[in-house]
Structure formats: C-alpha cells, structure tokens
Amino acid sequence: MKLTLNRTEEQERKLFKTMTVYYLHVGLEASADEVALIKKHKWTDWVLFEHVAHHSGNVIEWTVGNVLGKPNKYGFAAVEHLAYAENQVIETAKKLNHQLQAVSSFTSSGPREIEL
C-alpha cells in the first residue's frame, strides 16, 4: 500500500477579495489483494480525516474509499489546518497498513505451533 500526499496553493477570488486556498492532494494505492481485504473488512469506511466546517457547521469526512485508487484534493483556508489534516491522514493510513499486514497472514491451513 502506498499513500501519496501533495500540497499546493491557489489564489481564489471570492466576491470582493482574493484569498489563498491550501490544497492537500491525497491518494491511496493498493494491490489487488489489499483492495480485496479492505473491501472484505469494510475498511473503505475508515475515516482518514474529519473536519467541522466553521462557516456551515457541516462535518466533512474523508474515508479510505474516497481516495483508494482515485486521488482527491481538499482545500483549507490556513496552512496549519492542512498540516493537521495531513498528520491525521498519515497516522490513519499507518493503522490501516498495520491491519492489512495482520489479516494478510490469516490462513485456514490448520493449527500453528509456536515455540515459547
């Protein structure tokens, strides 16, 4: 599994002023086996980042399914908000990768003997 992050900024005109919007581009690539496990265990619903929009109060959730195999970009009014989101995405992706490694070793090939 590979997480790809890219930061960009753009000037956007809003009514009577121009403001800088900071974008975080998030993409998650996985092998066919990893995608199958993600779907089997319903990890496409895992929330990578959750944010409450100040102006509307709406909750914005980015899930694994939103970026798996199809990168998306998300805009922020402040660079520190982008950095916070980026850290949450990285930490959640690490947890997902850990879960994938754990379940990929599950087999039904019988009992295992572990020397203690």
N, CA, C and O atoms as a GROMACS GRO file, in nm:
protein
  464
    1MET      N    1   0.085  -0.117   0.000
    1MET     CA    2   0.000   0.000   0.000
    1MET      C    3   0.090   0.123   0.000
    1MET      O    4   0.195   0.125   0.064
    2LYS      N    5   0.046   0.225  -0.073
    2LYS     CA    6   0.125   0.348  -0.081
    2LYS      C    7   0.033   0.469  -0.069
    2LYS      O    8  -0.066   0.481  -0.141
    3LEU      N    9   0.068   0.558   0.023
    3LEU     CA   10  -0.003   0.683   0.043
    3LEU      C   11   0.075   0.792  -0.028
    3LEU      O   12   0.196   0.806  -0.009
    4THR      N   13   0.006   0.871  -0.111
    4THR     CA   14   0.069   0.983  -0.180
    4THR      C   15   0.001   1.111  -0.136
    4THR      O   16  -0.121   1.125  -0.143
    5LEU      N   17   0.084   1.206  -0.090
    5LEU     CA   18   0.034   1.337  -0.048
    5LEU      C   19   0.107   1.445  -0.126
    5LEU      O   20   0.227   1.435  -0.150
    6ASN      N   21   0.034   1.548  -0.164
    6ASN     CA   22   0.094   1.662  -0.232
    6ASN      C   23   0.024   1.788  -0.184
    6ASN      O   24  -0.098   1.789  -0.166
    7ARG      N   25   0.100   1.893  -0.163
    7ARG     CA   26   0.043   2.021  -0.119
    7ARG      C   27   0.056   2.123  -0.231
    7ARG      O   28   0.160   2.134  -0.296
    8THR      N   29  -0.051   2.198  -0.253
    8THR     CA   30  -0.049   2.308  -0.348
    8THR      C   31  -0.125   2.425  -0.289
    8THR      O   32  -0.200   2.409  -0.193
    9GLU      N   33  -0.106   2.542  -0.347
    9GLU     CA   34  -0.184   2.657  -0.304
    9GLU      C   35  -0.229   2.733  -0.428
    9GLU      O   36  -0.159   2.738  -0.530
   10GLU      N   37  -0.346   2.792  -0.417
   10GLU     CA   38  -0.404   2.866  -0.529
   10GLU      C   39  -0.468   2.994  -0.476
   10GLU      O   40  -0.517   3.000  -0.364
   11GLN      N   41  -0.465   3.096  -0.560
   11GLN     CA   42  -0.534   3.219  -0.528
   11GLN      C   43  -0.675   3.209  -0.585
   11GLN      O   44  -0.693   3.183  -0.704
   12GLU      N   45  -0.775   3.229  -0.501
   12GLU     CA   46  -0.914   3.221  -0.546
   12GLU      C   47  -0.984   3.353  -0.514
   12GLU      O   48  -0.970   3.410  -0.406
   13ARG      N   49  -1.060   3.398  -0.610
   13ARG     CA   50  -1.134   3.523  -0.594
   13ARG      C   51  -1.270   3.493  -0.533
   13ARG      O   52  -1.347   3.414  -0.587
   14LYS      N   53  -1.299   3.558  -0.421
   14LYS     CA   54  -1.427   3.543  -0.351
   14LYS      C   55  -1.490   3.682  -0.340
   14LYS      O   56  -1.439   3.768  -0.269
   15LEU      N   57  -1.598   3.704  -0.408
   15LEU     CA   58  -1.670   3.832  -0.408
   15LEU      C   59  -1.575   3.950  -0.426
   15LEU      O   60  -1.537   3.982  -0.539
   16PHE      N   61  -1.537   4.014  -0.317
   16PHE     CA   62  -1.456   4.136  -0.326
   16PHE      C   63  -1.311   4.120  -0.284
   16PHE      O   64  -1.238   4.218  -0.275
   17LYS      N   65  -1.270   3.998  -0.257
   17LYS     CA   66  -1.131   3.979  -0.216
   17LYS      C   67  -1.073   3.852  -0.275
   17LYS      O   68  -1.146   3.763  -0.320
   18THR      N   69  -0.943   3.845  -0.274
   18THR     CA   70  -0.872   3.726  -0.320
   18THR      C   71  -0.810   3.660  -0.198
   18THR      O   72  -0.750   3.726  -0.113
   19MET      N   73  -0.826   3.530  -0.190
   19MET     CA   74  -0.770   3.458  -0.076
   19MET      C   75  -0.688   3.339  -0.125
   19MET      O   76  -0.710   3.287  -0.235
   20THR      N   77  -0.595   3.296  -0.040
   20THR     CA   78  -0.514   3.179  -0.070
   20THR      C   79  -0.584   3.056  -0.013
   20THR      O   80  -0.625   3.055   0.103
   21VAL      N   81  -0.597   2.954  -0.097
   21VAL     CA   82  -0.652   2.826  -0.052
   21VAL      C   83  -0.539   2.723  -0.064
   21VAL      O   84  -0.474   2.712  -0.167
   22TYR      N   85  -0.518   2.650   0.045
   22TYR     CA   86  -0.415   2.548   0.051
   22TYR      C   87  -0.481   2.412   0.029
   22TYR      O   88  -0.576   2.376   0.098
   23TYR      N   89  -0.429   2.338  -0.069
   23TYR     CA   90  -0.489   2.210  -0.103
   23TYR      C   91  -0.398   2.095  -0.063
   23TYR      O   92  -0.276   2.101  -0.079
   24LEU      N   93  -0.460   1.990  -0.010
   24LEU     CA   94  -0.392   1.865   0.018
   24LEU      C   95  -0.449   1.761  -0.078
   24LEU      O   96  -0.568   1.730  -0.074
   25HIS      N   97  -0.362   1.708  -0.163
   25HIS     CA   98  -0.400   1.603  -0.258
   25HIS      C   99  -0.365   1.470  -0.192
   25HIS      O  100  -0.251   1.447  -0.152
   26VAL      N  101  -0.464   1.383  -0.180
   26VAL     CA  102  -0.447   1.255  -0.109
   26VAL      C  103  -0.481   1.141  -0.203
   26VAL      O  104  -0.589   1.138  -0.263
   27GLY      N  105  -0.389   1.047  -0.216
   27GLY     CA  106  -0.413   0.927  -0.296
   27GLY      C  107  -0.365   0.804  -0.222
   27GLY      O  108  -0.262   0.808  -0.154
   28LEU      N  109  -0.437   0.696  -0.235
   28LEU     CA  110  -0.401   0.571  -0.169
   28LEU      C  111  -0.402   0.461  -0.275
   28LEU      O  112  -0.505   0.432  -0.336
   29GLU      N  113  -0.286   0.402  -0.296
   29GLU     CA  114  -0.273   0.294  -0.393
   29GLU      C  115  -0.256   0.162  -0.317
   29GLU      O  116  -0.185   0.156  -0.216
   30ALA      N  117  -0.322   0.059  -0.366
   30ALA     CA  118  -0.313  -0.072  -0.302
   30ALA      C  119  -0.313  -0.180  -0.410
   30ALA      O  120  -0.368  -0.162  -0.518
   31SER      N  121  -0.251  -0.291  -0.376
   31SER     CA  122  -0.252  -0.406  -0.468
   31SER      C  123  -0.393  -0.464  -0.474
   31SER      O  124  -0.478  -0.431  -0.391
   32ALA      N  125  -0.415  -0.550  -0.570
   32ALA     CA  126  -0.547  -0.613  -0.583
   32ALA      C  127  -0.583  -0.692  -0.457
   32ALA      O  128  -0.698  -0.691  -0.413
   33ASP      N  129  -0.484  -0.761  -0.399
   33ASP     CA  130  -0.509  -0.838  -0.276
   33ASP      C  131  -0.544  -0.745  -0.160
   33ASP      O  132  -0.633  -0.775  -0.081
   34GLU      N  133  -0.473  -0.632  -0.151
   34GLU     CA  134  -0.501  -0.537  -0.043
   34GLU      C  135  -0.639  -0.475  -0.059
   34GLU      O  136  -0.712  -0.458   0.039
   35VAL      N  137  -0.676  -0.440  -0.183
   35VAL     CA  138  -0.809  -0.385  -0.209
   35VAL      C  139  -0.916  -0.485  -0.169
   35VAL      O  140  -1.018  -0.448  -0.110
   36ALA      N  141  -0.894  -0.611  -0.202
   36ALA     CA  142  -0.991  -0.715  -0.167
   36ALA      C  143  -1.008  -0.724  -0.015
   36ALA      O  144  -1.120  -0.736   0.034
   37LEU      N  145  -0.897  -0.718   0.059
   37LEU     CA  146  -0.905  -0.722   0.205
   37LEU      C  147  -0.973  -0.597   0.262
   37LEU      O  148  -1.052  -0.606   0.356
   38ILE      N  149  -0.942  -0.482   0.205
   38ILE     CA  150  -1.004  -0.357   0.250
   38ILE      C  151  -1.155  -0.364   0.232
   38ILE      O  152  -1.231  -0.324   0.321
   39LYS      N  153  -1.198  -0.414   0.119
   39LYS     CA  154  -1.343  -0.425   0.094
   39LYS      C  155  -1.407  -0.534   0.180
   39LYS      O  156  -1.516  -0.516   0.233
   40LYS      N  157  -1.337  -0.646   0.195
   40LYS     CA  158  -1.391  -0.757   0.275
   40LYS      C  159  -1.417  -0.713   0.419
   40LYS      O  160  -1.520  -0.748   0.478
   41HIS      N  161  -1.324  -0.636   0.476
   41HIS     CA  162  -1.336  -0.594   0.615
   41HIS      C  163  -1.404  -0.457   0.630
   41HIS      O  164  -1.408  -0.401   0.740
   42LYS      N  165  -1.455  -0.406   0.520
   42LYS     CA  166  -1.529  -0.278   0.518
   42LYS      C  167  -1.445  -0.161   0.570
   42LYS      O  168  -1.496  -0.072   0.639
   43TRP      N  169  -1.316  -0.163   0.537
   43TRP     CA  170  -1.228  -0.055   0.578
   43TRP      C  171  -1.237   0.064   0.484
   43TRP      O  172  -1.172   0.166   0.507
   44THR      N  173  -1.315   0.053   0.378
   44THR     CA  174  -1.336   0.169   0.291
   44THR      C  175  -1.407   0.280   0.367
   44THR      O  176  -1.400   0.396   0.328
   45ASP      N  177  -1.477   0.245   0.476
   45ASP     CA  178  -1.549   0.344   0.557
   45ASP      C  179  -1.462   0.407   0.666
   45ASP      O  180  -1.508   0.496   0.736
   46TRP      N  181  -1.338   0.360   0.681
   46TRP     CA  182  -1.249   0.420   0.782
   46TRP      C  183  -1.230   0.567   0.752
   46TRP      O  184  -1.206   0.605   0.637
   47VAL      N  185  -1.241   0.650   0.852
   47VAL     CA  186  -1.226   0.794   0.836
   47VAL      C  187  -1.078   0.830   0.846
   47VAL      O  188  -1.014   0.809   0.949
   48LEU      N  189  -1.026   0.886   0.737
   48LEU     CA  190  -0.887   0.932   0.736
   48LEU      C  191  -0.874   1.067   0.806
   48LEU      O  192  -0.775   1.094   0.874
   49PHE      N  193  -0.976   1.150   0.789
   49PHE     CA  194  -0.975   1.284   0.849
   49PHE      C  195  -1.118   1.332   0.863
   49PHE      O  196  -1.201   1.310   0.775
   50GLU      N  197  -1.146   1.399   0.974
   50GLU     CA  198  -1.278   1.455   0.997
   50GLU      C  199  -1.261   1.602   1.035
   50GLU      O  200  -1.174   1.637   1.115
   51HIS      N  201  -1.345   1.686   0.976
   51HIS     CA  202  -1.333   1.830   0.998
   51HIS      C  203  -1.472   1.892   1.005
   51HIS      O  204  -1.560   1.856   0.927
   52VAL      N  205  -1.491   1.983   1.098
   52VAL     CA  206  -1.617   2.057   1.106
   52VAL      C  207  -1.595   2.194   1.042
   52VAL      O  208  -1.513   2.273   1.090
   53ALA      N  209  -1.667   2.221   0.934
   53ALA     CA  210  -1.654   2.349   0.864
   53ALA      C  211  -1.707   2.460   0.953
   53ALA      O  212  -1.820   2.454   1.001
   54HIS      N  213  -1.626   2.562   0.974
   54HIS     CA  214  -1.663   2.672   1.065
   54HIS      C  215  -1.782   2.752   1.014
   54HIS      O  216  -1.869   2.791   1.092
   55HIS      N  217  -1.787   2.777   0.885
   55HIS     CA  218  -1.892   2.862   0.831
   55HIS      C  219  -2.029   2.794   0.824
   55HIS      O  220  -2.131   2.861   0.836
   56SER      N  221  -2.031   2.663   0.806
   56SER     CA  222  -2.160   2.595   0.792
   56SER      C  223  -2.191   2.497   0.906
   56SER      O  224  -2.307   2.462   0.928
   57GLY      N  225  -2.088   2.454   0.977
   57GLY     CA  226  -2.108   2.355   1.082
   57GLY      C  227  -2.117   2.213   1.028
   57GLY      O  228  -2.137   2.119   1.105
   58ASN      N  229  -2.104   2.197   0.896
   58ASN     CA  230  -2.109   2.064   0.836
   58ASN      C  231  -1.985   1.984   0.872
   58ASN      O  232  -1.875   2.039   0.882
   59VAL      N  233  -2.004   1.855   0.891
   59VAL     CA  234  -1.892   1.765   0.918
   59VAL      C  235  -1.845   1.708   0.785
   59VAL      O  236  -1.923   1.651   0.708
   60ILE      N  237  -1.717   1.724   0.760
   60ILE     CA  238  -1.657   1.673   0.638
   60ILE      C  239  -1.571   1.553   0.676
   60ILE      O  240  -1.482   1.565   0.760
   61GLU      N  241  -1.598   1.438   0.616
   61GLU     CA  242  -1.521   1.317   0.644
   61GLU      C  243  -1.455   1.270   0.515
   61GLU      O  244  -1.519   1.262   0.410
   62TRP      N  245  -1.329   1.239   0.524
   62TRP     CA  246  -1.258   1.176   0.414
   62TRP      C  247  -1.238   1.031   0.454
   62TRP      O  248  -1.178   1.003   0.558
   63THR      N  249  -1.284   0.942   0.374
   63THR     CA  250  -1.271   0.800   0.405
   63THR      C  251  -1.169   0.734   0.314
   63THR      O  252  -1.129   0.790   0.212
   64VAL      N  253  -1.128   0.615   0.350
   64VAL     CA  254  -1.038   0.536   0.267
   64VAL      C  255  -1.099   0.519   0.128
   64VAL      O  256  -1.029   0.530   0.027
   65GLY      N  257  -1.229   0.492   0.122
   65GLY     CA  258  -1.296   0.475  -0.006
   65GLY      C  259  -1.292   0.597  -0.095
   65GLY      O  260  -1.299   0.586  -0.218
   66ASN      N  261  -1.282   0.718  -0.034
   66ASN     CA  262  -1.275   0.842  -0.113
   66ASN      C  263  -1.145   0.856  -0.190
   66ASN      O  264  -1.142   0.923  -0.293
   67VAL      N  265  -1.038   0.794  -0.143
   67VAL     CA  266  -0.906   0.816  -0.204
   67VAL      C  267  -0.840   0.688  -0.255
   67VAL      O  268  -0.732   0.694  -0.314
   68LEU      N  269  -0.904   0.574  -0.233
   68LEU     CA  270  -0.846   0.447  -0.276
   68LEU      C  271  -0.854   0.435  -0.428
   68LEU      O  272  -0.961   0.418  -0.485
   69GLY      N  273  -0.738   0.445  -0.492
   69GLY     CA  274  -0.732   0.432  -0.638
   69GLY      C  275  -0.781   0.554  -0.714
   69GLY      O  276  -0.779   0.553  -0.837
   70LYS      N  277  -0.825   0.657  -0.645
   70LYS     CA  278  -0.875   0.778  -0.712
   70LYS      C  279  -0.844   0.900  -0.623
   70LYS      O  280  -0.927   0.939  -0.541
   71PRO      N  281  -0.727   0.959  -0.640
   71PRO     CA  282  -0.687   1.070  -0.554
   71PRO      C  283  -0.788   1.185  -0.557
   71PRO      O  284  -0.852   1.210  -0.658
   72ASN      N  285  -0.798   1.253  -0.444
   72ASN     CA  286  -0.885   1.370  -0.429
   72ASN      C  287  -0.805   1.482  -0.369
   72ASN      O  288  -0.700   1.460  -0.309
   73LYS      N  289  -0.855   1.605  -0.384
   73LYS     CA  290  -0.791   1.718  -0.319
   73LYS      C  291  -0.891   1.787  -0.228
   73LYS      O  292  -1.011   1.791  -0.255
   74TYR      N  293  -0.837   1.841  -0.118
   74TYR     CA  294  -0.919   1.905  -0.017
   74TYR      C  295  -0.857   2.039   0.016
   74TYR      O  296  -0.737   2.049   0.037
   75GLY      N  297  -0.940   2.144   0.021
   75GLY     CA  298  -0.891   2.278   0.042
   75GLY      C  299  -0.905   2.327   0.185
   75GLY      O  300  -0.998   2.290   0.256
   76PHE      N  301  -0.810   2.411   0.225
   76PHE     CA  302  -0.807   2.470   0.359
   76PHE      C  303  -0.777   2.619   0.348
   76PHE      O  304  -0.706   2.663   0.258
   77ALA      N  305  -0.833   2.695   0.441
   77ALA     CA  306  -0.810   2.839   0.444
   77ALA      C  307  -0.676   2.873   0.511
   77ALA      O  308  -0.622   2.981   0.489
   78ALA      N  309  -0.623   2.781   0.591
   78ALA     CA  310  -0.497   2.806   0.662
   78ALA      C  311  -0.403   2.687   0.646
   78ALA      O  312  -0.446   2.572   0.647
   79VAL      N  313  -0.276   2.717   0.633
   79VAL     CA  314  -0.178   2.611   0.612
   79VAL      C  315  -0.167   2.520   0.734
   79VAL      O  316  -0.137   2.401   0.720
   80GLU      N  317  -0.190   2.574   0.854
   80GLU     CA  318  -0.183   2.489   0.973
   80GLU      C  319  -0.296   2.387   0.978
   80GLU      O  320  -0.280   2.280   1.036
   81HIS      N  321  -0.411   2.420   0.919
   81HIS     CA  322  -0.521   2.323   0.910
   81HIS      C  323  -0.483   2.210   0.813
   81HIS      O  324  -0.513   2.093   0.837
   82LEU      N  325  -0.416   2.246   0.704
   82LEU     CA  326  -0.369   2.145   0.610
   82LEU      C  327  -0.269   2.052   0.678
   82LEU      O  328  -0.277   1.930   0.662
   83ALA      N  329  -0.177   2.107   0.754
   83ALA     CA  330  -0.076   2.025   0.822
   83ALA      C  331  -0.140   1.930   0.923
   83ALA      O  332  -0.100   1.814   0.934
   84TYR      N  333  -0.240   1.978   0.995
   84TYR     CA  334  -0.312   1.894   1.091
   84TYR      C  335  -0.381   1.778   1.018
   84TYR      O  336  -0.372   1.663   1.062
   85ALA      N  337  -0.449   1.809   0.908
   85ALA     CA  338  -0.518   1.705   0.830
   85ALA      C  339  -0.418   1.604   0.776
   85ALA      O  340  -0.442   1.484   0.780
   86GLU      N  341  -0.306   1.653   0.726
   86GLU     CA  342  -0.203   1.566   0.670
   86GLU      C  343  -0.153   1.467   0.776
   86GLU      O  344  -0.136   1.348   0.746
   87ASN      N  345  -0.128   1.515   0.896
   87ASN     CA  346  -0.082   1.426   1.004
   87ASN      C  347  -0.187   1.321   1.037
   87ASN      O  348  -0.152   1.204   1.058
   88GLN      N  349  -0.315   1.359   1.042
   88GLN     CA  350  -0.420   1.261   1.071
   88GLN      C  351  -0.429   1.157   0.960
   88GLN      O  352  -0.446   1.038   0.988
   89VAL      N  353  -0.419   1.199   0.835
   89VAL     CA  354  -0.425   1.106   0.722
   89VAL      C  355  -0.310   1.006   0.731
   89VAL      O  356  -0.330   0.886   0.711
   90ILE      N  357  -0.190   1.055   0.759
   90ILE     CA  358  -0.073   0.967   0.768
   90ILE      C  359  -0.091   0.865   0.880
   90ILE      O  360  -0.066   0.746   0.859
   91GLU      N  361  -0.133   0.909   0.997
   91GLU     CA  362  -0.150   0.818   1.111
   91GLU      C  363  -0.256   0.711   1.083
   91GLU      O  364  -0.237   0.593   1.115
   92THR      N  365  -0.367   0.751   1.024
   92THR     CA  366  -0.473   0.655   0.993
   92THR      C  367  -0.429   0.557   0.886
   92THR      O  368  -0.460   0.438   0.894
   93ALA      N  369  -0.355   0.605   0.786
   93ALA     CA  370  -0.304   0.516   0.680
   93ALA      C  371  -0.206   0.415   0.738
   93ALA      O  372  -0.204   0.299   0.695
   94LYS      N  373  -0.125   0.456   0.835
   94LYS     CA  374  -0.033   0.363   0.901
   94LYS      C  375  -0.110   0.253   0.974
   94LYS      O  376  -0.073   0.136   0.969
   95LYS      N  377  -0.218   0.292   1.043
   95LYS     CA  378  -0.301   0.194   1.114
   95LYS      C  379  -0.366   0.096   1.015
   95LYS      O  380  -0.372  -0.024   1.041
   96LEU      N  381  -0.413   0.149   0.903
   96LEU     CA  382  -0.473   0.063   0.801
   96LEU      C  383  -0.370  -0.035   0.747
   96LEU      O  384  -0.399  -0.153   0.731
   97ASN      N  385  -0.250   0.013   0.720
   97ASN     CA  386  -0.143  -0.074   0.670
   97ASN      C  387  -0.110  -0.184   0.771
   97ASN      O  388  -0.088  -0.299   0.734
   98HIS      N  389  -0.107  -0.147   0.899
   98HIS     CA  390  -0.082  -0.245   1.005
   98HIS      C  391  -0.192  -0.352   1.006
   98HIS      O  392  -0.164  -0.471   1.019
   99GLN      N  393  -0.317  -0.310   0.993
   99GLN     CA  394  -0.430  -0.404   0.990
   99GLN      C  395  -0.419  -0.496   0.868
   99GLN      O  396  -0.444  -0.617   0.878
  100LEU      N  397  -0.383  -0.439   0.754
  100LEU     CA  398  -0.367  -0.521   0.633
  100LEU      C  399  -0.260  -0.627   0.651
  100LEU      O  400  -0.278  -0.742   0.611
  101GLN      N  401  -0.148  -0.589   0.711
  101GLN     CA  402  -0.041  -0.686   0.735
  101GLN      C  403  -0.087  -0.796   0.829
  101GLN      O  404  -0.053  -0.913   0.810
  102ALA      N  405  -0.164  -0.759   0.930
  102ALA     CA  406  -0.212  -0.858   1.027
  102ALA      C  407  -0.308  -0.957   0.962
  102ALA      O  408  -0.294  -1.078   0.982
  103VAL      N  409  -0.404  -0.909   0.885
  103VAL     CA  410  -0.503  -1.001   0.828
  103VAL      C  411  -0.450  -1.077   0.708
  103VAL      O  412  -0.503  -1.182   0.673
  104SER      N  413  -0.345  -1.026   0.644
  104SER     CA  414  -0.292  -1.098   0.528
  104SER      C  415  -0.225  -1.229   0.569
  104SER      O  416  -0.206  -1.318   0.486
  105SER      N  417  -0.188  -1.240   0.696
  105SER     CA  418  -0.124  -1.364   0.742
  105SER      C  419  -0.226  -1.464   0.798
  105SER      O  420  -0.188  -1.574   0.837
  106PHE      N  421  -0.353  -1.426   0.801
  106PHE     CA  422  -0.456  -1.520   0.847
  106PHE      C  423  -0.473  -1.627   0.740
  106PHE      O  424  -0.491  -1.597   0.622
  107THR      N  425  -0.469  -1.750   0.783
  107THR     CA  426  -0.495  -1.860   0.690
  107THR      C  427  -0.577  -1.965   0.762
  107THR      O  428  -0.586  -1.966   0.884
  108SER      N  429  -0.635  -2.051   0.685
  108SER     CA  430  -0.711  -2.161   0.745
  108SER      C  431  -0.637  -2.291   0.716
  108SER      O  432  -0.698  -2.394   0.686
  109SER      N  433  -0.506  -2.285   0.724
  109SER     CA  434  -0.426  -2.403   0.692
  109SER      C  435  -0.403  -2.494   0.813
  109SER      O  436  -0.316  -2.581   0.811
  110GLY      N  437  -0.479  -2.472   0.917
  110GLY     CA  438  -0.467  -2.558   1.034
  110GLY      C  439  -0.393  -2.489   1.147
  110GLY      O  440  -0.355  -2.372   1.138
  111PRO      N  441  -0.374  -2.565   1.255
  111PRO     CA  442  -0.310  -2.506   1.373
  111PRO      C  443  -0.162  -2.476   1.349
  111PRO      O  444  -0.096  -2.539   1.266
  112ARG      N  445  -0.112  -2.378   1.424
  112ARG     CA  446   0.030  -2.343   1.419
  112ARG      C  447   0.092  -2.376   1.553
  112ARG      O  448   0.029  -2.359   1.657
  113GLU      N  449   0.213  -2.421   1.550
  113GLU     CA  450   0.286  -2.445   1.673
  113GLU      C  451   0.382  -2.329   1.694
  113GLU      O  452   0.458  -2.292   1.604
  114ILE      N  453   0.378  -2.272   1.815
  114ILE     CA  454   0.464  -2.161   1.847
  114ILE      C  455   0.551  -2.202   1.963
  114ILE      O  456   0.500  -2.235   2.071
  115GLU      N  457   0.682  -2.198   1.943
  115GLU     CA  458   0.774  -2.235   2.048
  115GLU      C  459   0.786  -2.120   2.145
  115GLU      O  460   0.812  -2.006   2.105
  116LEU      N  461   0.768  -2.149   2.275
  116LEU     CA  462   0.773  -2.045   2.376
  116LEU      C  463   0.900  -2.053   2.458
  116LEU      O  464   0.920  -1.972   2.549
   0.00000   0.00000   0.00000
